[in-house]
């Protein structure tokens, strides 16, 4: 059985979301090992997930779609990541297959 790219992205987004929730609950660290194994399998298939949390954001950034929190759009950083950036390594190059969905706010 082969999964479609849409299915792969859905799984990667779910793994990302579960990992975010586990960061707030250290009692569940045993699950982190299983999630890391899933992530490694996808990396072996060419996918790379990038969490842009706390990175600088400006309107010229092409790998993120942002909602701006606050009144100004100056000196922004990514304060929350709803969906991560997902790359696919193909023919020697990385291609963005999913832009991040983020919240950006002023520093």
C-alpha positions, 0 to 999 in steps of 0.5 A: 500500500502506498500513501498519497502525499496528502496522507503523508502530510496529514500524518506528519502534521498529527505527529507534530501536533502530538509532539507539541502537546507532549512538550507540556506534559513531561510524564508522557515522554515514553511516547516521544520515542515512538513519535521519533521513530515515525519521524525518522521513517518519514525522513528516510522517505525524504520528508523533513519537518521544520518548526519555525517557532521563535524565528524572525517573520516578515512579509517577504518570507515565502515558507510561512502563512502568518496571522499577525497578532498586535497592532504593528507589523514591525520587528515580528517573530513567530510566536506560535506554529499551527502547522510546520514547514514540510520539505520533500527531498527529491532529485537532489533538491528540497521542495516545500510541500507545505507552508507553515501556518503561524502566528507572528507578533511584535518582539 
